[in-house]
Amino acid sequence: MEKFHLIGIKGTGMSALAGILKDLGCDVTGSDVKEEFFTSKKLKIKNIKVLPFSAANILEGKVYIASSCYKEDNVEIAAVKAQKLPFYYYHEFIEIYFKAPKIGISGTHGKTTTTSLVAKFFEDKKISFLIGDGTGKGEINSEFFIFEACEYKNHLLNYTFDYLIINNIDLDHPDFFKSIDDVLATFQKAGKSAKYLVINNDDEYCRKIEHPVKITFGMNNADICGKILEKHKNGFILEVNVKGKVYDYFLPFPGLHMIYNFLAALTVSYLNNIDLNIIQEKLLNYQRPSRRMEEYFYYDNVIIDDYAHHPLEIKMCLDAIRQSYPDKNIVVIFQPHTYSRTLRLKKSFKEVFTGVKLYLAKTFTSKRENDDKKLDYDVIKIFNNATPFHEKHLKEIKRLHNSVILFLGAGNIDKYIKQLL
């Protein structure tokens, strides 16, 4: 039996990888900080033991896989290196370990939802998949390995792909990428390692990427071309032209971004001979990934938990809420994710919350940044009309009526929902 220990196992990709290895019959343990995250529940379901970081966890006979967030100042990585034990970073391990044809889902926004849609559409085949909400499934002798491929720190460039989806290209991770041209260059390089490139033809930067076998999706002059026939509170009626053959679908999700996620998944399904006539039934049985427009209800209010942390993602989230709940007030409890992103994109962040009641939680810095009181103050200045959020505000939030209460951010802001309910 193969034995693995994952350092930083509570990360979204790492917890999904742990789940895959467990399904494949491996012995899996991991370590991380004590704080609970939404991925912790997924690890418990798989019965994967999570330990606090300690050099005592490092023993011979295991392969060690580390989150890219951690370097040799981590006590466990230092111990692995000192003992010269087998060691890989997350992205290195994925490339060498999974031998099935790879379907990679990339782009600045929408990776997790699109990956989960592809997995759903391919569910009748033998597949393994890694979804960026901490969900992983492994099958021995899989026909496909479906996984989310992130561009941060050029991790995307470590992979080879049979199919690579690029949903969109936008400036994000400004602690690493200095300009949109830097982001574009990474996706251009990634495209060269793919046999087939599936791109959003409505995205101006995606259109710049050249590839000998490029298949496009979108709503304007694309190989797989969608058209909105009707828009409803609960989603869209779409007409999709697939290389001259027309299909009608009810997409039971609001928000224009969900159309693009769907078209991306539909395109790679078409390329792999999935019967497009059975997609409608799969859509109706599809469940969104964790922390993607998760809804809870009490009285005449709706509580929504969403992972969005970039201004464009937040805009798409708010647009979807307005489509579904046009008559409700919107109250947002927002936790910024990293100082670098928030300060670099401050104008867009300021604009996107126009017309909503905003509570501002302390910036979630994660392993990428250290807490900095000066930068905390700089962030507060961006959102000068917001109420600084503290746990005591849950009492006044409980008294709201006819409202959508949105807990928003990629950190741990969702922990307050349980208290509120």
C-alpha positions as a printed NumPy array, in Angstrom:
array([[  0.   ,   0.   ,   0.   ],
       [  1.331,   3.427,  -0.962],
       [  1.631,   5.822,   1.959],
       [  1.335,   9.591,   1.615],
       [  1.524,  12.517,   4.007],
       [  0.206,  15.887,   2.783],
       [  1.715,  19.034,   4.299],
       [ -0.909,  21.784,   4.287],
       [ -3.729,  19.307,   3.73 ],
       [ -6.588,  21.744,   4.427],
       [ -5.937,  23.732,   1.269],
       [ -8.668,  23.308,  -1.349],
       [ -6.491,  21.47 ,  -3.864],
       [ -4.587,  19.504,  -1.25 ],
       [ -7.708,  18.198,   0.5  ],
       [ -9.135,  17.143,  -2.872],
       [ -5.888,  15.328,  -3.699],
       [ -5.999,  13.596,  -0.316],
       [ -9.505,  12.362,  -1.11 ],
       [ -8.41 ,  10.973,  -4.482],
       [ -5.457,   9.085,  -2.958],
       [ -7.706,   7.675,  -0.245],
       [-10.173,   6.43 ,  -2.886],
       [ -7.29 ,   4.748,  -4.715],
       [ -6.592,   2.649,  -1.629],
       [ -3.598,   4.589,  -0.327],
       [ -2.73 ,   5.261,   3.299],
       [ -3.197,   9.044,   3.672],
       [ -2.417,  11.407,   6.537],
       [ -1.861,  15.136,   6.594],
       [ -0.966,  18.127,   8.682],
       [ -1.992,  21.751,   8.909],
       [ -2.87 ,  24.626,  11.241],
       [ -5.479,  23.96 ,  13.938],
       [ -8.09 ,  26.315,  12.491],
       [-11.118,  24.665,  10.893],
       [-11.915,  25.431,   7.237],
       [-14.747,  24.245,   5.011],
       [-12.396,  21.567,   3.65 ],
       [-12.025,  20.046,   7.138],
       [-15.447,  18.415,   6.836],
       [-14.482,  16.734,   3.553],
       [-11.362,  15.265,   5.145],
       [-13.402,  13.917,   8.075],
       [-15.875,  12.281,   5.685],
       [-12.978,  10.443,   4.024],
       [-11.619,   9.493,   7.475],
       [ -8.285,  11.194,   6.8  ],
       [ -6.305,  11.98 ,   9.932],
       [ -5.091,  15.597,  10.212],
       [ -2.266,  16.403,  12.627],
       [ -0.737,  19.697,  13.771],
       [  2.56 ,  20.538,  12.077],
       [  5.416,  18.69 ,  13.795],
       [  8.748,  17.186,  12.823],
       [  7.548,  14.048,  14.64 ],
       [  5.092,  13.442,  11.771],
       [  7.964,  12.84 ,   9.356],
       [  8.846,   9.146,   9.171],
       [ 10.473,   6.886,   6.621],
       [  8.242,   4.855,   4.333],
       [  5.994,   7.688,   3.125],
       [  5.907,  10.018,   0.152],
       [  5.514,  13.664,   1.178],
       [  3.443,  16.18 ,  -0.799],
       [  3.406,  19.851,   0.18 ],
       [  1.159,  22.772,  -0.606],
       [  3.035,  25.394,  -2.598],
       [  2.252,  27.849,   0.226],
       [  4.882,  26.186,   2.414],
       [  8.654,  26.33 ,   2.05 ],
       [ 11.637,  25.077,   4.04 ],
       [ 10.772,  27.312,   6.988],
       [  7.946,  24.844,   7.632],
       [  9.088,  22.376,  10.276],
       [  7.857,  19.337,   8.354],
       [  9.353,  20.281,   4.995],
       [ 12.649,  20.984,   6.744],
       [ 12.531,  17.516,   8.336],
       [ 11.692,  15.827,   5.017],
       [ 14.601,  17.569,   3.309],
       [ 16.995,  16.756,   6.154],
       [ 16.079,  13.055,   5.979],
       [ 16.122,  13.094,   2.15 ],
       [ 12.707,  11.45 ,   1.943],
       [ 10.577,  11.372,  -1.253],
       [  9.083,  14.845,  -1.656],
       [  6.947,  16.7  ,  -4.205],
       [  5.068,  19.938,  -4.315],
       [  1.369,  19.587,  -5.136],
       [  1.607,  20.575,  -8.807],
       [  4.702,  18.412,  -9.383],
       [  2.977,  15.371,  -7.94 ],
       [ -0.171,  15.776, -10.039],
       [  1.821,  15.884, -13.27 ],
       [  3.84 ,  12.725, -12.614],
       [  1.287,  10.602, -10.724],
       [ -1.854,  10.748, -12.85 ],
       [ -1.398,   8.906, -16.149],
       [ -4.929,   9.078, -17.594],
       [ -5.666,  11.689, -20.294],
       [ -5.758,  15.049, -18.518],
       [ -8.598,  17.545, -18.859],
       [ -7.387,  20.767, -17.225],
       [ -9.727,  23.642, -16.411],
       [ -8.029,  27.02 , -16.153],
       [ -8.742,  30.722, -16.467],
       [ -8.863,  33.493, -13.91 ],
       [-12.497,  32.924, -12.899],
       [-14.923,  30.014, -12.86 ],
       [-12.425,  27.141, -12.643],
       [-14.047,  25.308,  -9.753],
       [-17.597,  25.431, -11.089],
       [-16.519,  24.449, -14.595],
       [-14.438,  21.544, -13.264],
       [-17.424,  20.257, -11.297],
       [-19.641,  20.564, -14.401],
       [-17.158,  18.608, -16.519],
       [-16.998,  15.915, -13.825],
       [-20.8  ,  15.744, -13.79 ],
       [-21.075,  15.476, -17.58 ],
       [-18.383,  12.738, -17.637],
       [-19.823,  10.803, -14.682],
       [-20.858,   7.81 , -16.824],
       [-17.201,   7.246, -17.725],
       [-14.482,   5.997, -15.4  ],
       [-12.959,   9.213, -14.076],
       [-10.869,  10.699, -11.325],
       [-11.325,  14.375, -10.575],
       [ -9.904,  17.143,  -8.42 ],
       [-12.188,  20.12 ,  -7.772],
       [-10.965,  23.294,  -6.093],
       [-13.571,  23.208,  -3.325],
       [-11.739,  20.337,  -1.648],
       [-13.644,  17.576,  -3.472],
       [-11.668,  14.7  ,  -4.944],
       [-12.616,  11.308,  -6.343],
       [-10.227,   8.591,  -7.477],
       [-10.875,   5.521,  -9.622],
       [ -8.252,   2.943, -10.537],
       [ -7.565,   2.832, -14.301],
       [ -9.486,   6.031, -14.955],
       [-10.303,   7.033, -18.521],
       [ -9.776,  10.71 , -17.668],
       [ -8.235,  12.837, -14.946],
       [-10.247,  16.06 , -14.654],
       [ -8.651,  18.789, -12.578],
       [ -8.514,  22.478, -11.802],
       [ -5.277,  24.112, -12.99 ],
       [ -4.405,  27.4  , -11.299],
       [ -2.175,  30.037, -12.864],
       [ -0.828,  31.428,  -9.566],
       [  2.989,  31.465,  -9.547],
       [  2.846,  29.794, -12.974],
       [  1.824,  26.448, -11.449],
       [ -0.201,  25.915, -14.613],
       [  3.043,  25.513, -16.548],
       [  3.98 ,  22.338, -14.667],
       [  1.236,  20.352, -16.378],
       [  0.726,  18.725, -19.742],
       [ -2.846,  18.493, -20.989],
       [ -4.822,  16.469, -23.459],
       [ -7.529,  19.14 , -23.211],
       [ -7.068,  22.572, -21.672],
       [-10.032,  24.871, -21.055],
       [ -9.326,  28.588, -20.616],
       [-12.486,  30.286, -19.339],
       [-11.229,  33.873, -19.274],
       [ -8.096,  35.93 , -18.622],
       [ -8.058,  38.77 , -16.11 ],
       [ -5.519,  40.408, -13.8  ],
       [ -5.421,  38.612, -10.469],
       [ -2.734,  37.535,  -7.982],
       [ -0.97 ,  40.923,  -8.276],
       [  1.615,  39.771,  -5.734],
       [  2.959,  37.627,  -8.59 ],
       [  1.63 ,  38.992, -11.897],
       [  2.584,  42.608, -12.547],
       [  0.244,  43.171, -15.506],
       [ -2.444,  41.566, -17.62 ],
       [  0.258,  40.857, -20.216],
       [  2.084,  38.711, -17.672],
       [ -1.11 ,  36.719, -17.084],
       [ -1.692,  36.321, -20.826],
       [  1.887,  35.098, -21.33 ],
       [  1.347,  32.321, -18.774],
       [ -1.79 ,  31.091, -20.512],
       [ -0.092,  31.286, -23.898],
       [  2.731,  29.058, -22.628],
       [  0.257,  26.658, -20.998],
       [ -1.647,  26.322, -24.255],
       [  1.466,  24.974, -25.984],
       [  1.453,  21.911, -23.705],
       [ -2.138,  20.981, -24.667],
       [ -3.209,  18.726, -27.529],
       [ -6.575,  20.488, -27.72 ],
       [ -7.259,  24.049, -26.535],
       [-10.819,  25.014, -25.553],
       [-11.228,  28.788, -25.155],
       [-13.86 ,  31.431, -24.523],
       [-14.068,  33.311, -27.805],
       [-15.949,  36.192, -26.155],
       [-12.926,  37.023, -23.988],
       [-10.578,  39.497, -25.677],
       [ -7.432,  38.007, -24.146],
       [ -8.409,  34.385, -24.775],
       [ -8.832,  35.234, -28.458],
       [ -5.148,  36.234, -28.622],
       [ -3.947,  32.723, -27.829],
       [ -2.87 ,  30.754, -30.877],
       [ -3.004,  26.965, -31.096],
       [ -3.093,  24.487, -34.004],
       [ -6.177,  22.734, -32.571],
       [ -8.332,  25.437, -31.004],
       [-12.04 ,  24.921, -30.302],
       [-14.038,  27.959, -29.214],
       [-17.166,  28.481, -27.139],
       [-19.124,  31.644, -26.456],
       [-22.146,  33.607, -27.591],
       [-20.595,  35.289, -30.632],
       [-19.058,  33.472, -33.609],
       [-17.879,  30.388, -31.728],
       [-17.671,  26.705, -32.662],
       [-20.032,  25.953, -29.764],
       [-22.301,  29.001, -29.724],
       [-24.96 ,  29.739, -27.115],
       [-27.915,  32.089, -27.366],
       [-30.213,  33.221, -24.547],
       [-33.826,  32.548, -25.504],
       [-35.335,  33.418, -22.11 ],
       [-34.029,  34.757, -18.803],
       [-35.762,  33.811, -15.558],
       [-35.257,  34.274, -11.82 ],
       [-33.973,  30.712, -11.664],
       [-31.794,  30.653, -14.767],
       [-31.895,  30.675, -18.562],
       [-33.375,  28.892, -21.568],
       [-30.466,  28.493, -23.984],
       [-30.161,  27.51 , -27.597],
       [-26.736,  26.015, -28.316],
       [-25.436,  25.51 , -31.84 ],
       [-22.866,  22.708, -31.825],
       [-21.137,  22.675, -35.198],
       [-24.468,  23.198, -36.96 ],
       [-26.608,  20.966, -34.736],
       [-28.952,  22.83 , -32.373],
       [-29.794,  21.849, -28.788],
       [-32.051,  23.586, -26.255],
       [-31.193,  23.556, -22.544],
       [-32.639,  24.936, -19.352],
       [-29.684,  26.141, -17.28 ],
       [-31.068,  26.256, -13.72 ],
       [-28.61 ,  28.841, -12.417],
       [-28.717,  32.637, -12.591],
       [-25.776,  34.765, -13.685],
       [-24.217,  35.228, -17.102],
       [-20.973,  33.626, -15.919],
       [-22.788,  30.312, -15.449],
       [-23.57 ,  30.258, -19.176],
       [-19.865,  30.433, -20.002],
       [-19.014,  27.762, -17.416],
       [-21.679,  25.533, -18.945],
       [-20.561,  26.133, -22.539],
       [-16.96 ,  25.306, -21.604],
       [-18.011,  22.   , -20.029],
       [-20.334,  21.237, -22.949],
       [-17.519,  21.828, -25.456],
       [-15.076,  19.382, -23.887],
       [-17.946,  16.89 , -23.553],
       [-18.66 ,  17.186, -27.278],
       [-14.981,  16.632, -28.087],
       [-15.058,  13.385, -26.11 ],
       [-18.267,  12.036, -27.645],
       [-20.498,  12.565, -24.619],
       [-24.142,  12.332, -25.731],
       [-25.297,  15.96 , -25.569],
       [-28.926,  14.833, -25.321],
       [-28.354,  13.563, -21.767],
       [-26.771,  16.813, -20.531],
       [-30.116,  18.355, -19.545],
       [-30.861,  15.622, -17.025],
       [-27.376,  15.997, -15.576],
       [-27.863,  19.765, -15.219],
       [-31.038,  19.226, -13.216],
       [-29.19 ,  16.851, -10.849],
       [-26.037,  18.968, -10.6  ],
       [-25.005,  20.483,  -7.277],
       [-22.702,  23.472,  -7.191],
       [-19.323,  23.185,  -5.466],
       [-18.948,  24.155,  -1.819],
       [-19.133,  27.888,  -1.101],
       [-20.457,  28.745,  -4.582],
       [-23.81 ,  30.466,  -4.09 ],
       [-24.733,  28.112,  -1.238],
       [-28.124,  29.195,   0.063],
       [-29.777,  28.997,   3.493],
       [-33.191,  30.396,   4.398],
       [-34.774,  31.876,   7.502],
       [-37.964,  33.959,   7.746],
       [-38.092,  36.054,   4.573],
       [-34.299,  36.241,   4.284],
       [-31.791,  34.309,   2.184],
       [-28.26 ,  33.701,   3.455],
       [-25.714,  33.056,   0.7  ],
       [-22.171,  31.808,   1.134],
       [-19.843,  32.509,  -1.789],
       [-16.099,  32.213,  -2.359],
       [-15.815,  35.215,  -4.723],
       [-12.854,  37.447,  -3.846],
       [-11.991,  39.299,  -7.076],
       [-14.077,  42.35 ,  -8.149],
       [-15.275,  40.674, -11.352],
       [-16.279,  37.52 ,  -9.484],
       [-18.105,  39.643,  -6.922],
       [-19.925,  41.516,  -9.695],
       [-21.022,  38.233, -11.268],
       [-22.204,  36.979,  -7.878],
       [-24.207,  40.147,  -7.166],
       [-25.699,  40.119, -10.673],
       [-26.882,  36.55 , -10.123],
       [-28.423,  37.506,  -6.77 ],
       [-30.246,  40.446,  -8.353],
       [-31.548,  38.121, -11.077],
       [-32.91 ,  35.639,  -8.52 ],
       [-34.052,  38.071,  -5.823],
       [-34.91 ,  41.379,  -7.505],
       [-37.183,  42.496,  -4.652],
       [-34.807,  41.898,  -1.754],
       [-32.236,  44.184,  -0.158],
       [-28.629,  43.007,  -0.361],
       [-26.379,  43.015,   2.699],
       [-22.763,  41.89 ,   2.238],
       [-20.276,  40.755,   4.867],
       [-17.04 ,  40.858,   2.863],
       [-13.671,  39.481,   3.905],
       [-10.92 ,  40.755,   1.554],
       [ -8.436,  38.094,   0.503],
       [ -4.834,  39.349,   0.666],
       [ -3.673,  42.948,   0.904],
       [ -1.956,  42.804,  -2.485],
       [ -5.118,  41.958,  -4.439],
       [ -7.316,  44.402,  -2.524],
       [ -4.976,  47.374,  -2.807],
       [ -4.006,  46.748,  -6.43 ],
       [ -7.651,  46.488,  -7.531],
       [ -9.024,  49.033,  -5.06 ],
       [-10.94 ,  51.108,  -7.624],
       [-12.828,  48.044,  -8.861],
       [-13.507,  46.844,  -5.322],
       [-14.924,  50.224,  -4.382],
       [-17.223,  50.313,  -7.42 ],
       [-18.562,  46.78 ,  -7.194],
       [-20.278,  47.27 ,  -3.826],
       [-22.291,  50.306,  -4.924],
       [-25.901,  49.992,  -3.773],
       [-25.396,  47.353,  -1.088],
       [-25.102,  47.568,   2.683],
       [-21.502,  46.515,   3.34 ],
       [-19.814,  45.109,   6.429],
       [-16.04 ,  44.814,   6.106],
       [-14.244,  41.981,   7.898],
       [-10.511,  41.956,   8.573],
       [ -8.413,  40.957,   5.551],
       [ -7.656,  37.246,   5.334],
       [ -3.922,  37.075,   4.718],
       [ -3.346,  33.284,   4.74 ],
       [  0.21 ,  31.97 ,   4.377],
       [  0.964,  34.392,   1.529],
       [  1.148,  37.528,   3.664],
       [  1.754,  38.482,   7.264],
       [ -0.705,  40.587,   9.226],
       [  0.109,  44.267,   8.822],
       [ -1.771,  46.963,  10.749],
       [ -0.798,  49.674,   8.288],
       [ -2.118,  47.656,   5.349],
       [ -5.264,  46.859,   7.327],
       [ -5.824,  50.593,   7.635],
       [ -5.165,  51.115,   3.909],
       [ -7.825,  48.51 ,   3.103],
       [-10.335,  50.142,   5.443],
       [ -9.811,  53.462,   3.63 ],
       [-10.895,  51.844,   0.345],
       [-14.232,  50.832,   1.871],
       [-14.797,  54.002,   3.859],
       [-18.594,  53.638,   3.7  ],
       [-18.532,  50.125,   5.146],
       [-19.21 ,  49.127,   8.73 ],
       [-16.206,  47.286,  10.225],
       [-17.519,  43.778,  10.912],
       [-17.318,  42.182,  14.336],
       [-19.064,  39.125,  15.707],
       [-21.424,  41.354,  17.685],
       [-22.968,  42.551,  14.396],
       [-24.599,  39.15 ,  13.954],
       [-27.286,  40.296,  16.399],
       [-28.383,  43.185,  14.172],
       [-28.04 ,  41.042,  11.039],
       [-30.438,  38.526,  12.634],
       [-33.077,  41.259,  12.851],
       [-33.082,  41.925,   9.092],
       [-36.115,  41.196,   6.916],
       [-36.607,  40.651,   3.179],
       [-32.855,  40.63 ,   2.631],
       [-30.162,  38.604,   0.922],
       [-27.317,  38.321,   3.423],
       [-24.145,  37.475,   1.522],
       [-21.053,  36.154,   3.292],
       [-18.324,  36.735,   0.756],
       [-14.644,  35.89 ,   0.451],
       [-12.072,  33.129,  -0.004],
       [-10.978,  33.02 ,   3.636],
       [-12.992,  31.787,   6.613],
       [-15.898,  34.264,   6.676],
       [-18.318,  31.342,   6.244],
       [-17.756,  30.318,   9.879],
       [-20.199,  33.034,  10.956],
       [-23.086,  31.498,   9.012],
       [-23.344,  28.611,  11.45 ],
       [-23.53 ,  31.097,  14.328],
       [-26.174,  33.128,  12.539],
       [-28.349,  30.108,  11.811]])
